[in-house]
Amino acid sequence: MTKQIETDSKTFVKFWMVPLFILLIIFFIINALTGLVIIGISIFMALALRPLVNKVNGLFTKCFGKDKKHQTVSAVFAYLIVMLVIIAIVAIVGPVVVNETSRFIQNFPETFESAFGGWDGINKLGQNFGVQDLHSEIDHALMDLSNNLMGVFGNNLMSSVSGIADVVMKAALVLVLTLLFLLEGPGLIDMFWNSLGAKEDRKGVKEYRRLFSRMADVVSTYVSRQLFVAILDGCATMIIVFLLSLFMGFSPNLAIPMGMITMLFYMIPMFGQFIGGSIVTLILLASNWAAAVIFIVVYVVYSQIENNIIAPKIQGDALKLQPVIILCAVIIGMYMFGLLGAIISIPIAGCIRVLLEELPNLRAIKE
């Protein structure tokens, strides 16, 4: 026995409009994903700079009195401070890495001779494992690798140039949008919340505004405290490298660039400290292998103290996330958006925690 269900045309249209609207949203997100990511990065950076803007604005208020124009000047001033710091890091670290790499290449024959006894020592080592002429085997392997690399380089030269240009353009867009969000973001937020709801719905709007304000606080607090711990990590690296230079005979000028490297990579959650320490170790290895070994041992000991005592005290209960949740968030973010996803995954997880905490209040408002 069959039943016939009759519906009017209005209900039929509504039924099909919902999935069509969802498909259109998915289509828009897929096609505009790059632009949305750029906007999201800019908003994230603007939120991260908010504590610095507030501090600069407080200084202006103390010195010149309260004025609405100070907020704009503070935003521009804070933005310029960050840009100058980034330029300084690149200007100091870049030449040092290039010079140390060049020096390592120049000193490689002497290092190779002293460490392995030249090619005769390499051939004797190979004979112990049943390879009669290890020198020739290495030559053939290096020749094949060189040919493959040249082929890949030739095939991908144009795409690499266009890829670099694309990255530069996206970075420029992020920098411009970040400044605009710093300048116009507060006004846009006020205009958005004031446009929502009638007078009788003001309580609901206020609760939603408080929710998003808490989320913004999570992002800005996490980034500012993470930056403070990163500065401590960089200072520790500078002190270790400087003290080693006094006893190991290499240039103490490496101390500041090495500290900047570990400070920069510390901003990457979970794995950044390991990456930064490894890079510094490799650079020191080009100057003095004993200094590299001592550095990695001391740095690992300091890392344990920092991760278990210093960082928890500074970060406090800003995020209130268990380590397993942080690790899962970093892994998901890294596999979804690469390095960028790893950086923003923890504050996003903190925002989700805030949302879950506020859900009962939001449901009560609806009821």
N, C-alpha and C positions, 0 to 999 in steps of 0.2 A: 504494500500500500504506500503510495507516494503522497507527499504533501506539497502543495504549491504555495510559495511565499511571495506575496505581492509587496513591492516597495514603490514609493513614488520616485520621480526623477531627482528630486532634491537630495534625498537620502542616498541614492545611487551615486550621485556626483561627489557627495561628501566622503563616501566610502572609498572611492578611488583617488580622491584628492590627497588623502593622508599619505599613502605609500608613494604617490608621485612627488609630493613635497619632500619626503624623506630622501628619495632618489636624487632630486635636484640639489639638496643640501650636500649629499655625499659627492656628487659630481663637482659642485663648487669647491668643496674642501680639497678634493684630489687635484684639481687644476690650479687652485690658488695656494697650495700647500707651502711653496717656497716663500711667497709673500707673507702668509700668515706666520711662518717661522721667523722671518725678519722682524715683523711687528712684535711678536712675542718676545724675542731677544731684547728688543729695544725697551719694551715695558719692564722686563726683568732687570735690565741695567739701570733704568730710571728708578725703580724701587730700591735697588742696591745702593744707589747714590743718595737716597733720601736722608739717611743719618748724617752724611757729610754736609748736605745742603742745610739741614737744620742747625748743625754746629756753626757753620759759617754765618747763617742768618742770626744766630744768637750773638755772635761776636759783633756783627754790624749793629744789632739792636743795642748792645751795651755801649758801643762807641758813638753811635749817631742817633740813638733813639728809635722808636718803633715807626716803621714806614712800610707801606705795601710794596713800594719799589724795591725794597731790600730783598724780598723773596726772589725776584727776577735776577737781581745782581748776584745773589748767593748761588742760584742755580748755575749761572754762567761761570762764576768763579770756581765752584766745585768741579764742574765739567772740565775746565781748563787745567785744574790741578791734576785730575786723573789722566788727561791726555798727555801732560808734561811728564808724569811718572812713567807712563807706557813708553813714550819716546825715549826717555832716559834709560830705561831698562834695555830697549832694543839697541840704543847707541853704545851702551857699555858692554853688554853681553855679546852682541854680534861679533865685533872685531876680536874679542878675546877667544871665542870659539874658533874663528877662522885662523887666527895666528897659532893657536895651540895645535890645531889639525895640521897646518902647514909645517910646524916644527916637528910634529910626530913623524910626518912623511919624510922630512929631511934626515931625521935621526934614526929612521927605521933600520937602514943597513947596519949601523953600529950596534943598535939594540939587538938586532937579529943575530949578529955575530957573537955578541957576548952571552946571549941567552941560550942559543942552540948550537953554537960552534960553527956557524955558517952552513952551507949546503952539505959539506962533508958530515957534519953532525946530524943533519936531517936524513941523509942517506943511511947512516948507521942506525938511526932510530927506526927507519923503515925496514931495514934488514931484520931487525928484531921481531917484526910482525910479518915477515915473509915477503916484503916488497923490495926488490933488488935496486930499483932506481926511482926512489920517491921524488927526487928532484924533477925528473921528466914527467911523472904523473901530475905533479902540482902545476908544472908549466902548461901541460895540455888542458887541465881543468880551468886554469886561469884564462887561457886563450879562448876556450869555449864560452866561458862566462862573459868575457869581453865582447865576443861576437854577438852573443844573445842580447846583451845590454845595449850595444850599438844598434841592433836591429829594432829593439823595442823603442829606443830613443828616437830613431829616425821615423818610425811609423806613428809615434804619438807626439811628435814635436808640435804640430799645429794645434792638436787638441789640448796639449799642455798650456800653450800660450793663451788660447781662448779660455781655458779653465782658470788660469791665474787672473786674467782680466775679469772674469765673472766673480771670483772671490773678492777682488779689490772693489768691484762695484757694490757687491752686497755689504762689505765692511763699511763702505762709505755711507750707504743707506742706513745701516744700523747706527752709525755715529750721528748722522743728521737727525734721525727719528728720536734717538735717545735725548738729544738736546731739546727737541721740540716737546717731548713728553715731560721733561723736567720743567720747561717754561709754561706750557699750556695744560699739562695734565691735571693739576689741582682744580683749575677753573672748569675743565671739561667734566671732572668727576662731580663737582658741586652742581653743575647744570644738569647732569644726568639724574642725580638723585632728587633734585628739586622738581624735575618734570614728571616723576613717578607718583602715581596715586593721588587720590583726593584727600581732603582733610581727615576724613574718618579712617583712611588707610595709612595715616602717617606713622602709626606705631609699627606696622609691618615693614614699611620702607626703612624706618630707623633701625630695625633689627637686621635687615639685610645689609644695610650700610655698615653696621657694626661688624657683621660677619666678614665682609670684604676688607674692612679696615684691619681686622685681626690677621687675615691672610697676608696683607701687605706688610704688617709688622713682622710676621714670621720670615718673609723673604729678606727684608732689610736687616733684621737682627741676625739671621744666620750668616748673611754675606759679611756684615761688619765684623762679627766675632771670628768668623773663619779667616778674614783678612788679618785680624790682629794676631791670631795664632800663626798664620803664615809669615808675618813679619818676625815673630819670635824665632821661628824655624830658620828663616834667612839669617838672622843675627847670630844664631848658634853656629850655622855653617861658616859664616865669615870668621868667627872667633877660632873655630877649629882649624880652618885652612890657614889663617894668619899665624897661629902658633906652630903649625907644622912647617910653614915656610921658614920660620926662624931656626929650626933645627935640621930641616931636610935640604936646605940650600936652593929651593926654587923661589920664583918671584912672589913677594907678598901682594903684588898687584892683582893676583888671582882671587884674593879673598872676597872683594866686593862683588865681582861678577858671579862667583860661585854661590854667594848668598842670595843674589837676585834670582838665580836659576831655581834653587830649592824653594824660595818664596813663591815664585810664579807657579811652579808645578804643584805646590801644596794646595792651591785652590781647587785642584781636581780631587774629588772625594775618593777615599779609600786607597787609590793606587798612585795618586800624584806624588806622595812623599817618596815612595819607592822609585818612581821614574826620575825625580829630581836628584835623589841620592846617587842613583846609578850613573846619570849623566856627569855629575861632579866627579865621581870615582874614575870614569873613563878619561875625563880631561886631565885629572891628576896623574893618571897612569902614563900619560904622554910625557910628564915631567919627571916623576919619581914613583916607581912602583911601590916602594915601601911606604911612602906618604899616602898612596891610594889605599893600601891595605889598612893602615892605621886609621885613616879617615872613615872608611866604611864600618870598621868595628866601633869607633867612638860614636858615629852618627846613628848606628843601630841602637846602641845603648840609650842615647839621648831620645831617639824616636819612641822607645818604650816608655820613658819617663814622661815625655810630652803627651803621648796618646792616652796614658792611663791616669795621669795626675793633672798636668797643666791644662790640656784641652777640655776635659770634662768640667774643671772649675770655671774656665772662661765661658764655655758654651752654656754651662748650667742647664736649666730646664727649658731652654728656649724652644726646643722642638718636641721634647717629650716622646721620642721615638726609640724603640728598642733596636739594638744593633742588627738583629736579623731583618727587621723591616728596612733599615737603612741600606743594608747590603742588597736586599731584593730590589729596592727602588733604584739603586745605582746600576744593577745588572739590567733591569728592564729599560731604564733610560739610555744606557750605553748601546744596547742592541737595537733600540728604536731610532735614536738620533746620534749615535756615535759619542764623541767626546763632549759635545754640547749637552746631550742628554744626561751624561754622567754628572755634569756640573749642576744642572738645574733639577735633577731628580729628587734630591733630599729636601729642598724647600717646597717642591710640589707635594711630596709626601707629607710634609708638615702642614700644608694648606688642606690636604684631604683630612688629616686628623682634626683640624679646627672645624671643618665642615661637619664631620661626624659628631663632634661635641655639640654643635649648634642645632643639629637636626631636631631634637625635642622641642626647642624654643620655636623653631620655624613651624613645626606641626601644630603647636599650641596656638600660634597666631592664626593659622588657616582655620582651625576649628572655631 
